[in-house]
Amino acid sequence: MPGSGPLETVKLGQLEVTRLVIGGNPFSGFSHQGDDRDREMLSYYTADRIKETLRLAEAAGINTLFARADRHIVRTLYEYRDEGGTIQWVAQTATDTPDPLMNIPFARRWGADACYLHGGQTEYFLSNGQGGKIVEAVKLIRDLGVPAGVAGHRADHHDWIRQHVDCDFQMCCYYNSSDRSKDPAHHPTYDECFVEADRDRMVETIARLGERPAVHYKILAAGRTDPEAAFRFAGSAIRPQDVVCVGFYLPDNPGMIDEDIALFNRYCAAGRS
């Protein structure tokens, strides 16, 4: 949409990010719509197409990518930055690594500007009496000199994080689509659960975070919600210090990036009408 205007920025710790950022799930084939859709995304998003999408996002004013700390993302970003790209990388710990805490120095070594613990790992730790691991992960990230965050899919877990963890931001998923208490990894199915009650509980929790920034993610329910309705709802919940993270699968709509920026500025910007 032409005339959407520049994006506002906020700080996550000392890192200045646009209030709309790009999420990496489509790049890694995490559609949350089943195996066939995952394969479709992986087939489309070659390294060259990922880099082209990042170039489009940067040209439109987005300055930060949130994506997994795995070798696929690292290699693609290494090429992208070597070719002149400047997008910042907020790394998500990868649940398929044997120890998520070991994934943190890997991410930092390869250029992560900030890092956060994956939401499935948060649920696994808290469901199994290992909340201290979350505190340990945040301390490790901070010790490496970058802002630290914690993600989660459950509102009650974010209340626990607020009370027990000194982090720079909380990654707040609008939907708790599958159980991660026994296995932190995502296993694609066609029957993931996206219910508005989870979303409503999460935004109530976000309102209790005080000055700590929240990153609102899966606001589109992994493509199940009309974009205008999704951004309108996010606009009713977002605070001036908060960020929205969305993934872009461009075969669905080649103009998606510009349209989402326009919707963000219409419904979520601090100076919106």
C-alpha positions in Angstrom: 0.0 0.0 0.0 1.7 3.2 -1.0 2.0 6.0 1.5 2.2 3.7 4.5 5.0 5.8 6.0 8.2 4.8 7.9 8.1 2.3 10.7 8.7 3.5 14.3 11.5 1.9 16.3 11.9 0.8 19.9 14.7 -0.8 21.9 15.0 -4.3 23.1 17.7 -3.8 25.6 20.2 -1.7 23.6 19.1 -3.0 20.2 17.0 -0.6 18.2 14.4 -2.5 16.1 11.5 -1.5 14.0 8.2 -2.2 15.6 7.3 -4.6 12.8 9.9 -7.3 12.3 10.1 -10.2 10.0 9.8 -13.8 11.4 11.8 -16.7 9.9 9.3 -19.6 10.2 8.4 -19.6 6.5 12.2 -19.7 5.6 12.6 -22.8 7.7 9.4 -24.6 6.6 7.4 -24.1 9.8 4.0 -23.4 8.4 1.9 -24.7 11.3 -0.4 -25.9 8.6 0.8 -29.5 8.2 3.6 -31.4 6.3 2.5 -30.5 2.8 2.5 -26.8 3.5 5.9 -27.1 5.2 7.4 -28.8 2.1 5.9 -26.1 -0.1 7.6 -23.4 1.9 10.9 -25.2 2.0 10.7 -25.8 -1.8 10.1 -22.1 -2.4 12.5 -20.6 0.0 15.9 -21.3 -1.5 18.7 -19.3 -0.1 18.4 -16.8 -3.1 14.7 -16.3 -2.4 15.2 -15.8 1.3 17.8 -13.2 0.5 15.5 -11.5 -2.0 12.7 -11.4 0.7 15.1 -9.9 3.2 16.1 -7.2 0.6 12.4 -6.4 0.0 11.8 -6.2 3.8 14.8 -3.9 4.3 13.8 -1.7 1.3 10.3 -1.3 2.9 11.9 -0.2 6.2 12.0 -3.4 8.3 15.4 -3.6 10.1 15.3 -6.9 12.0 14.8 -10.6 11.4 13.8 -13.1 14.1 14.9 -16.6 13.0 16.4 -19.8 14.2 20.0 -20.3 15.2 20.7 -23.2 12.9 23.2 -23.7 10.1 20.7 -23.1 7.3 19.8 -19.6 8.6 23.4 -18.8 9.6 24.7 -19.7 6.1 22.0 -17.7 4.3 22.5 -14.6 6.5 26.3 -14.9 6.1 25.8 -14.7 2.3 23.2 -11.9 2.7 25.4 -9.7 4.8 28.4 -10.4 2.6 26.4 -9.1 -0.3 25.6 -5.9 1.5 22.5 -6.7 3.5 22.3 -5.0 6.9 19.3 -6.6 8.6 19.8 -7.4 12.3 19.3 -10.9 13.5 17.5 -11.8 16.7 18.3 -15.5 17.1 15.9 -18.1 18.4 17.4 -21.2 20.1 16.8 -24.3 17.9 15.0 -27.1 19.7 16.6 -29.8 17.5 20.0 -29.1 19.1 20.9 -31.4 22.0 21.3 -28.5 24.5 19.6 -25.2 23.8 22.1 -23.4 26.0 24.9 -24.5 23.8 23.0 -23.1 20.8 23.3 -19.6 22.3 27.1 -19.1 21.9 26.7 -20.6 18.4 24.3 -17.9 17.5 26.4 -15.2 19.0 29.5 -16.5 17.2 27.8 -16.2 13.9 26.5 -12.7 14.3 23.3 -12.7 16.4 22.4 -9.2 17.6 20.2 -10.6 20.3 18.9 -14.0 21.4 15.9 -15.6 23.0 14.9 -19.0 24.3 12.4 -20.9 22.1 8.8 -21.0 23.4 8.7 -24.8 23.2 11.8 -25.0 25.3 10.3 -22.6 27.9 7.2 -24.8 28.1 9.3 -28.0 28.4 11.5 -26.5 31.2 8.6 -25.1 33.2 6.5 -28.3 32.9 9.4 -30.4 34.2 10.5 -28.3 37.2 13.5 -26.8 35.4 12.7 -23.1 35.5 16.3 -22.4 36.6 17.4 -23.4 33.1 15.5 -20.4 31.7 17.3 -18.0 34.2 20.6 -19.7 33.2 19.9 -19.2 29.5 19.1 -15.5 29.9 22.3 -15.0 32.0 24.4 -16.7 29.3 22.9 -14.5 26.6 23.6 -11.3 28.6 27.1 -12.5 29.4 27.7 -12.7 25.7 26.9 -9.0 25.4 23.5 -9.0 23.6 19.9 -8.5 24.7 18.1 -11.5 26.1 14.5 -12.7 25.6 12.3 -15.6 26.5 9.5 -16.9 24.3 6.4 -18.7 25.4 3.0 -19.9 24.1 1.2 -19.9 27.4 0.0 -16.9 29.3 0.7 -18.4 32.7 4.3 -19.1 31.6 4.7 -15.4 30.7 3.5 -14.5 34.2 6.2 -16.7 35.6 8.8 -15.2 33.4 7.7 -11.7 34.5 8.1 -12.6 38.1 11.3 -14.7 38.0 13.4 -13.7 35.0 15.3 -10.5 34.4 15.2 -10.4 30.6 15.1 -7.6 28.1 11.9 -8.7 26.2 9.3 -11.4 26.2 8.2 -13.2 23.0 4.4 -13.6 23.5 2.6 -16.0 21.2 -1.0 -15.3 20.6 -1.9 -19.0 20.4 -0.9 -22.2 22.2 -1.4 -24.5 19.3 0.2 -27.7 20.6 1.6 -29.3 23.8 5.3 -29.0 24.4 5.5 -30.3 27.9 7.1 -33.6 26.9 9.0 -32.5 23.8 10.0 -28.9 23.1 10.2 -29.4 19.3 7.4 -28.6 16.9 5.9 -31.6 15.1 3.7 -30.6 12.2 0.1 -31.8 12.1 -3.1 -30.6 10.5 -5.0 -30.3 13.8 -3.1 -27.6 15.7 -5.4 -25.7 17.9 -5.7 -21.9 17.4 -8.4 -20.6 19.8 -9.3 -16.9 20.6 -9.4 -17.6 24.3 -5.6 -18.3 24.3 -5.0 -15.0 22.4 -7.2 -13.1 24.8 -5.4 -14.5 27.9 -2.0 -13.6 26.3 -2.9 -10.0 25.7 -4.1 -9.7 29.3 -0.7 -11.0 30.4 1.1 -8.6 28.1 -0.7 -5.7 29.8 0.9 -6.8 33.2 4.5 -6.7 31.9 5.1 -3.1 33.0 7.8 -1.4 31.0 9.3 -4.6 29.6 8.7 -4.9 25.9 6.6 -7.7 24.4 7.1 -9.1 20.9 3.6 -10.1 19.7 3.9 -13.1 17.4 1.5 -15.5 15.5 -1.0 -12.6 15.4 -2.2 -14.1 12.1 -2.8 -17.6 13.6 -0.3 -19.0 11.1 -2.3 -17.7 8.2 -5.8 -18.5 9.5 -6.8 -14.9 10.3 -7.5 -12.2 7.8 -4.6 -9.7 8.0 -6.7 -6.6 8.5 -8.6 -8.3 11.4 -5.3 -9.6 12.9 -3.6 -6.2 12.9 -6.7 -4.5 14.1 -6.8 -6.8 17.1 -3.0 -6.4 17.7 -3.6 -2.7 17.6 -6.0 -3.0 20.5 -3.4 -4.8 22.6 0.0 -3.4 21.6 1.8 -0.9 23.9 4.2 1.8 22.7 7.3 -0.3 23.7 6.0 -3.5 21.9 6.9 -5.1 18.6 4.9 -7.3 16.2 6.6 -10.2 14.4 5.1 -11.7 11.2 6.5 -14.1 8.6 6.1 -13.5 4.9 5.3 -16.3 2.5 5.3 -14.3 -0.7 3.7 -16.8 -3.1 0.5 -16.2 -1.2 0.7 -12.5 -2.0 3.7 -10.8 -3.6 2.7 -7.4 -2.1 2.4 -8.8 1.4 5.3 -6.9 3.0 4.1 -3.4 2.0 0.5 -4.3 2.8 1.4 -5.6 6.3 3.5 -2.4 7.0 0.5 -0.3 6.0 -1.8 -2.3 8.3 0.7 -2.0 11.1 1.0 1.7 10.7 -2.8 2.0 10.5 -3.7 -0.1 13.6 -0.6 -0.5 15.7 1.6 2.6 15.4 1.8 4.8 18.5 0.2 7.8 16.8 -2.6 5.8 15.1 -6.0 7.4 15.0 
